[in-house]
Amino acid sequence: MATKIGLITGASRGLGKNTALAMARKGIDVVLTYQSNQALAHEVVSEIQGLGRKAVALQLDVAQVNTFDVFAANLKQALNTRWQTANFDFLINNAGTGITAPFAETTEQIFDDMVNIHLKSTFFVTQKLLPLITDGGRIINISSGLARFTLPGYSAYAAMKGGIEVLTRYMAKELGARGIAVNTVAPGAIETDFGQGLVRDNKDVNAFIASQTALGRVGVPDDIGPMITSLLSEDNRWVNAQRIEASGGMLI
């Protein structure tokens, strides 16, 4: 069986890193992107190689759509050099950042940043990489539980994630002719450094979320990475155009 290759954006830390390692444990080689911390990204590459898989790290700032052509060229070169292939199989649009701002205080700059980092990047990164994705491949777009339930301060962020969920269905419809399945994964609150580590480090926030979650605790990265990876397996080949929330039953 030919080796599968997955590309995950924003995988030098947090859920992206966890997913990259989960992919490697399932026998998938990994291309990961990082925004600025090359050293951290190379540590993840080393961990993946320690699991017996091939990996490379490429720089990508998803907020800068004018750099996507260069990134696609760099990816094409990396695929040829490292794997002697022109294509990869799985794209996970994970890169992003959080912002907390009341609706009444959200500036146009904050809003535009959220558009560029989350919605615009998912649209155009995927578009640029379509020629490199294998027919029969998979795309997973990362949303958030906040697109279903509401907590004050996340209107701009959650609006982008809502857009991603609609976009996922359109991608699935239009890419179906190539056999490419496209799904959304929506994590609930997870203990990472996302959003300045609010969920992980603020005991009151952590306790509140746990109290509102059916399984009685806050999520951890290992609740998410393996779940995302499971969608790449042949066992889930008929899952398409779906929003799958992984939140432990938060705010149900």
DAMO-V251649 format. One record per backbone hydrogen bond with DSSP energy under -1.0 kcal/mol. NH is the residue of the N-H (numbers start at 0). CO is the residue of the C=O. If there is no record, write none. Layout:
[[NH	CO] [NH	CO]]
This chain:
[[5	28] [6	89] [7	30] [8	91] [10	32] [16	12] [17	13] [18	14] [19	15] [20	16] [21	17] [22	18] [23	19] [24	20] [26	23] [27	22] [28	3] [29	53] [30	5] [31	55] [32	7] [33	57] [37	35] [40	36] [41	37] [42	38] [43	39] [44	40] [45	41] [46	42] [47	43] [48	44] [49	45] [51	48] [52	47] [55	29] [57	31] [59	33] [63	60] [66	63] [67	64] [70	66] [71	67] [72	68] [73	69] [74	70] [75	71] [76	72] [77	73] [78	74] [79	75] [80	76] [81	77] [82	78] [84	78] [87	131] [88	4] [89	4] [90	137] [91	6] [92	139] [93	91] [100	152] [104	101] [105	102] [110	106] [111	107] [112	108] [113	109] [114	110] [115	111] [116	112] [117	113] [119	114] [121	117] [122	118] [123	119] [124	120] [125	121] [126	122] [127	123] [128	124] [129	125] [131	128] [133	87] [135	177] [136	133] [137	88] [138	180] [139	90] [140	182] [141	92] [142	184] [144	186] [146	143] [147	144] [148	144] [153	150] [157	153] [158	154] [159	155] [160	156] [161	157] [162	158] [163	159] [164	160] [165	161] [166	162] [167	163] [168	164] [169	165] [170	166] [171	167] [172	168] [173	169] [174	170] [177	174] [178	175] [179	174] [180	136] [182	138] [183	241] [184	140] [185	243] [187	245] [190	218] [191	189] [197	194] [200	196] [201	197] [205	201] [206	202] [207	203] [208	204] [209	205] [210	206] [211	207] [212	209] [213	248] [214	247] [215	212] [218	188] [222	219] [223	220] [224	220] [227	223] [228	224] [229	225] [231	228] [232	229] [235	232] [236	233] [238	235] [240	181] [243	183] [245	185] [250	211]]
